[in-house]
Amino acid sequence: MSPRYVDLHAHFLPGLDDGAKTREEGLLMVDALTALGFSTLHATPHQRAGMFMPSRPDIDEAFAAVAGEVRESRPGIEVGLAAENFWDEVFHARLRDHSVPTYPGGRAFLFEINPQLAPPRLEQVLFEIRLSGLLPVMAHPERYLVVQNDLGRAEAFGRTAAMLVDVGALDGAHGRAPMKTARRLMEEGLAHAVASDVHTAEDQRAVAAGMAWIRKRLGAPTLDRLLDDNPRQVLAGELPDRT
């Protein structure tokens, strides 16, 4: 049976952030991921104050255009809409008024932090969010200095938040330190899932190489768990088992 992988992190919506610039480029990214076995792709445009803050109407318009094209010409492929929420004042205001952009179903949301400086009380705030009924999903933990310096922090974060590693990082797509940390997160069983985080169609090469690394080092069943079973649990608001 062909793989039915789920991507929880991708930037294929055009003209919103540092991802696709045009609809054609976004569709090339969809096709590049489909060729690797993905059947469900979630667009996660950045939401970061002072840098990338596309409006909801602009996001909805971009998503409708891409989703319509996918429905018409790419049978069997599904696209969903979420966001990559930066841990800033906008995010916290949205937490307070229950308007954080989530994955479809409203049970989980993707977030990122400053790579150089972890927010204070991060573990406690993640715990409080989890108690509220939402599942936080930490984007690319391998990029964060706090995790690179102490893998125990990833273990602590992962008690209440899903650790979502960029699969391309396993092949060095983001530098040596993130690569080493991503591989350790994989080998020590601290990642709940992996995702593409594609910004261009050319990112397919790094994604494919990272998938091959998992298959070779950890086995095909682990790859299926990290790209199929566990992402589906995350979408249901469940924190997957890391064993």
C-alpha positions in Angstrom: 0.0 0.0 0.0 1.3 3.5 -0.9 2.2 5.7 2.1 -0.3 8.2 3.3 2.0 10.6 5.1 0.7 13.7 6.9 2.7 17.0 6.8 2.0 19.3 9.8 4.3 22.1 8.7 4.7 23.6 5.3 4.7 27.1 3.7 3.1 26.5 0.3 0.5 29.3 0.4 1.6 32.1 -1.9 2.5 35.7 -1.0 2.0 35.4 2.8 5.5 34.9 4.3 8.9 33.6 3.3 7.4 30.6 1.5 5.8 30.3 -1.9 5.7 33.5 -3.9 3.1 32.5 -6.4 0.3 29.9 -6.6 2.3 28.0 -9.3 5.2 27.8 -6.9 3.0 26.6 -4.1 1.5 23.9 -6.3 5.0 22.7 -7.2 5.7 22.3 -3.5 2.5 20.3 -3.1 3.5 18.1 -6.0 7.1 17.7 -4.6 5.7 16.4 -1.3 3.1 14.2 -2.9 5.9 12.5 -4.8 7.4 11.5 -1.5 4.3 9.9 -0.2 2.4 12.7 1.5 -1.3 12.7 1.0 -2.4 15.4 3.6 -0.6 18.7 3.7 -1.1 21.5 6.2 -0.3 25.1 5.3 1.2 26.9 8.2 1.8 30.5 7.3 3.8 32.5 9.8 2.1 34.7 12.4 4.8 36.8 13.9 4.4 40.4 15.1 6.5 42.9 13.1 7.6 40.4 10.6 4.9 38.1 9.0 1.4 38.9 10.0 -0.9 38.3 7.0 -4.5 39.1 7.6 -7.1 36.3 8.0 -8.9 37.3 4.7 -5.5 37.2 2.8 -4.8 33.8 4.3 -8.2 32.4 3.5 -8.0 33.7 -0.1 -4.6 32.1 -0.7 -5.8 28.9 0.8 -9.0 28.8 -1.2 -7.1 29.3 -4.4 -4.6 26.5 -3.7 -7.1 24.1 -2.2 -9.5 24.6 -5.2 -6.7 23.7 -7.6 -5.7 20.6 -5.5 -9.3 19.4 -5.5 -9.7 19.8 -9.2 -6.4 18.3 -10.5 -4.8 16.2 -7.7 -7.4 13.6 -6.6 -6.6 11.9 -3.3 -4.6 14.8 -1.9 -6.0 16.9 1.0 -4.8 20.3 2.2 -5.5 21.8 5.5 -5.0 25.3 7.0 -3.2 26.1 10.3 -0.4 28.6 11.2 3.0 28.8 12.7 2.5 31.0 15.7 5.5 32.9 17.1 5.6 33.0 20.9 5.0 36.8 21.2 2.5 39.3 22.4 0.1 38.6 19.6 0.1 34.9 20.4 -0.5 35.5 24.1 -3.3 37.8 23.4 -4.9 35.2 21.2 -4.4 32.6 23.9 -6.3 34.8 26.3 -9.3 35.3 23.9 -9.2 31.7 22.6 -8.4 32.8 19.0 -5.0 31.1 18.3 -5.0 29.7 14.8 -5.2 25.9 15.1 -5.0 22.8 13.0 -8.4 21.6 11.5 -10.6 20.5 14.3 -9.4 23.1 16.7 -7.5 20.7 19.1 -3.9 21.5 18.4 -1.7 24.4 17.3 1.8 24.9 16.0 4.2 27.4 17.6 7.8 28.5 17.5 10.0 30.4 19.9 13.1 32.6 19.6 16.0 30.3 18.6 18.4 32.1 20.9 16.3 32.6 24.0 13.6 30.4 25.5 10.6 32.2 27.0 10.5 32.2 30.8 8.4 29.6 32.5 8.0 27.8 29.1 7.3 24.4 30.6 4.7 25.8 33.0 2.9 27.7 30.3 2.8 24.7 28.1 1.4 22.6 30.9 -1.3 25.3 31.5 -2.2 25.3 27.8 -2.5 21.5 27.9 -4.8 21.7 30.9 -7.0 24.0 29.0 -7.6 21.3 26.4 -5.3 22.4 23.6 -2.2 20.5 22.4 0.8 22.8 21.7 3.0 21.5 18.9 6.6 22.9 19.0 8.0 23.5 15.6 11.7 22.5 14.9 12.9 22.1 18.5 16.4 21.2 17.1 16.9 24.9 16.2 16.6 26.2 19.7 19.7 26.9 21.7 18.0 25.7 24.9 17.5 22.3 23.3 20.9 22.1 21.6 22.6 22.8 25.0 20.4 20.4 27.0 18.3 17.7 25.5 16.6 17.3 28.8 14.6 20.4 28.0 13.1 18.8 25.0 12.1 15.8 27.2 10.5 18.3 29.6 8.7 20.3 26.9 7.5 17.0 25.4 5.6 16.0 28.4 2.8 18.4 27.4 3.7 19.6 23.9 4.4 17.5 20.7 8.0 17.8 19.5 7.8 18.3 15.7 11.3 18.0 14.1 12.0 19.3 10.6 12.9 16.1 8.7 15.3 18.1 6.4 17.3 19.1 9.4 18.4 15.4 9.7 20.3 16.0 6.5 21.9 19.3 7.5 19.4 21.6 5.8 19.6 24.2 8.6 23.2 23.7 9.7 25.4 21.4 11.7 24.1 22.1 15.2 20.4 21.6 14.3 21.4 18.5 12.4 23.2 17.0 15.4 20.4 17.9 17.7 17.7 16.6 15.3 19.5 13.3 15.1 19.9 13.0 18.8 16.2 13.8 19.3 15.4 10.9 16.9 17.8 8.4 18.4 16.7 9.1 22.0 13.0 8.9 21.1 12.2 12.5 22.1 10.5 13.5 18.9 6.7 12.9 18.5 6.6 13.5 14.8 8.5 15.0 11.8 7.4 17.5 9.2 8.7 19.0 5.9 8.7 22.8 6.8 9.1 23.3 3.0 9.5 26.9 1.8 10.4 26.0 -1.8 9.9 23.0 -4.1 13.7 22.5 -4.0 13.4 21.6 -0.3 12.1 18.2 -1.5 15.7 17.0 -1.7 16.4 17.6 2.0 13.1 16.2 3.0 13.7 13.0 1.0 17.2 12.7 2.5 15.9 13.1 6.0 13.2 10.5 5.4 15.9 8.1 4.1 18.0 8.7 7.2 15.1 7.7 9.5 14.3 4.7 7.4 18.0 3.5 7.4 18.8 4.3 11.1 15.5 3.7 12.8 13.5 1.6 10.4 10.5 2.0 8.1 8.0 1.4 10.9 9.4 4.4 12.7 9.2 6.6 9.6 5.5 5.5 9.2 4.9 6.3 12.9 6.5 9.8 12.7 4.8 10.8 9.4 1.5 9.0 9.6 0.2 7.6 12.9 1.6 10.3 15.2 0.6 13.3 13.1 -3.0 12.0 13.0 -3.0 11.7 16.8 -1.7 15.3 17.0 -4.6 16.5 14.8 -6.9 14.7 17.2 -5.4 16.7 20.1 -3.6 13.7 21.5 0.0 13.6 22.6 1.6 10.6 20.9 3.7 8.1 22.8 7.4 8.8 22.2 8.6 5.2 22.6 
